[in-house]
Amino acid sequence: MKVEVETRAEQTKHGWADQDGFVGPFRPGNGPRNDPRGAFPTGPDIGEKMPDVQCVDANGQAFDLHAQRGDAPALFIFFRSAVW
Amino acid sequence: MQAFDDAGIRVYALSYDEQEPLKDFAAAYNITYTLLSDPGSEVIRQFGILNTIIAEDDHPWFGIPYPGTYLLDSTGTITHKFFENNLAVRVGPEQLLRAFRGESLAELTTPAHEEEPKEEPEAVTASVYLEGESLALSVQRELVARLTVPGGSHLYASPAPQGMVAVDIELDENPLLVLRDIVRPASETHSLKGTAETFEVHHGQVELRLPITINGAVTKGGGPNEVVIAGVLRWQSCNDEVCDLPVSNHFELTVPVDGPVLPQIRVPEGKTTNEPRAGEHFQQMIHRHKNKIQENNE
């Protein structure tokens, strides 16, 4: 999927305002402000089985999504970063 | 988080951070859900949601996903997913809980307030409220307009027939607010007796939902600690004999604005922060990726 980069912006006294009015130090389309315009990949579809996730947690313990979840419903969030 | 615990929903959040920054993050904000570390963005790639419009040599930023949330049922099947084009906007907890309860975002399936009067009102009654107690940077909440239409009457759905007014929320221009498309209930087709004319209407309980986020611009220089959400709720009700005049109800809600929960990677001299090591983590993040690229080149 070819993803188009969002670059529409207006310069304000606080910085660059994107299409939703969010203001940042960079113009959209640069570094941390690389937002997609239009369609972009969003992973597996609704109705599909969630792929298993295997990685480590913040304490270094091995993690396996479906094993850990058991029979419980779950929210699985992909977020940008805890650092910036 | 309590609400998710009460509903028996497990919460997991994954980023491309190392374990140490995640630990600091959890301690700084009393996070009780599970934070997962994917420093090579392997899981992110496995899901096919690596943000590929960030160049690979853009060191600190490369490796993030298109951020989003999947809601799974007890069998592990994805029942909902939420992704936004703008990296600064996220689905809010109330929206997630509604989705979990099976309340479609577009339809009112249950009369929400038990305490509502049981007797049929003679005229349309309406209320407007914000779901959630505050607006916070990045977190989407919904402004809800709820109308009760007396039996035998209807409201015009959007778009209304010519000369009539559809039920709608129109907010006053406010640079502090970012709006998404309004979510309307499904309409029904109505025809007047003796005519071939048909049009779309709503009956009974009608709920409109307008997703709102606070604009990031407000956090520059401290920003206000409250915001006024003002606007007009319009509708026109008719039965098969008469049409009432269109109604415009002005509303004004003053809502607290929560400060941003963003780690400060550059802390001004003499200031303290929840996460004193964020700057250090950020430097490591830059080196980690530079080293990796170098290794690949050698």
Interface residues (C-beta under 8 A of the other chain):
Chain A: V3 V5 E6 T12 H14 G15 A17 D18 Q19 D20 G21 F22 V23 G24 G31 P32 R33 N34 D35 P36 R37 G38 F40 P41 T42 G43 P44 D45 I46 G47 E48 K49 M50 P51 V53 Q54 C55 V56 D57 A58 N59 G60 F63 L65 H66 Q68 R69 D71 A72 P73 A74 L75 F76 I77 F78 F79 R80 S81 A82 V83 W84
Chain B: F4 A7 G8 I9 R10 V11 Y12 A13 L14 S15 Y16 D17 Q19 P21 L22 K23 D24 F25 A26 T34 L35 L36 S37 D38 E42 V43 I44 Q46 F47 G48 I49 N51 T52 I53 I54 D58 P60 W61 I64 P65 Y66 P67 G68 T69 Y70 L71 L72 D73 S74 T75 G76 T77 I78 T79 H80 K81 F83 N85 N86 L87 A88 V89 L96 F100 P175 V178 T213 N215 G216 A217 K220 G221 L262 P263 I265 A278 H281 F282 M285
